[in-house]
Amino acid sequence: MGKQRILSGIQTTGALHLGNYLGAIRNWVELQKEYDNFLFMADLHAITVPHDPAKLAENTFKVAATYIACGIDPERSTIFVQSHISAHSELAWLLNCITPLNWLERMIQFKEKSIKQGENVSIGLLDYPVLQAADILLYEPDQVPVGEDQKQHLELTRDIATRLNFQYGAEESPILKIPEPLIRAEGARVMSLTDGSRKMSKSDPSEMSRIELLDPPEVIQKKIKRCKTDPIRGLTFDDPERPECNNLLGLYTLLSNQSKESVAAACRDMGWGQFKPLLTEAMIETLRPIQQQYQTLLAEPGHLESVLRQGREQAEVIANQTLAKVKTALGFSIPL
Ligand code: TRP
């Protein structure tokens, strides 16, 4: 049997942060040893909220460089740009026509994001999960590693595929493969530095709420110095009254590659004044090689371009096969 296939992506709105790294990219790096990885930059999703055309392509390129700088190896993973493969948009349209509107109206992420957009909510924002379903289903992955917050989108993807198979396929030979979510361990959920009960997010207006992967050491130091804590001495995990404390200890655990138990024991009697420099140091040291590698990659754009070209060629073959299968099942004539 060949390797199982994994597919995942990140929306290319703005610079990637520590939550993207610890929650997603670092897991992909591990997974590429055992799986056949398909990883992409979701630039079509980036325009579901207002965007700056002058920055779109640049952001996509930077996210690609960040993937590789974090250890995604183009020899072992297929790295590609969503908008380079038109099958994503095309399958999304076909899936739109079999997806009931009320399935989309109840998506939590849509409700949250649309509150922020007020009157300007686009159809694209509502349709975001259908495009995501197309992204996934095109590659027939066995597993889709995503954060807890994407679980609902994964369930929707499975529901859409099941519905298409039921309406247009035969039981013995399903048209689309139903993917399994691979939800990472709770510990890898990185929260905001200014509010420990909210996820670290690119869309938080305050830069102090997140550590970007390209933040220089002095910026990291400043952000940790000012991050939200509490006046209690002795640091503990899992106290519901102390979400910031849990988050910062969790971050330290991941960054220093220690077990939760040993961090808990080491920090039990510490105050913030003692802990913060340790956390700062671990962060700077983790990000240093990533930042160096990133600079090297950006200095050599030709290399990155060829990685993306090759990724596109590999991904397109598979995407087009699945798209043709769906079009045939729906009754379209396929041009010869
Ligand atoms: N929605 C994901 C995010 O917010 C990005 C994404 C788009 C994705 N398409 C996907 C993730 C397909 C996994 C699979 O980061």
Residues whose N, C-alpha, C, O or C-beta is under 5 A from the ligand:
A	BS01	LIG	L7 S8 G9 I10 Q11 A42 Q132 D135 I136
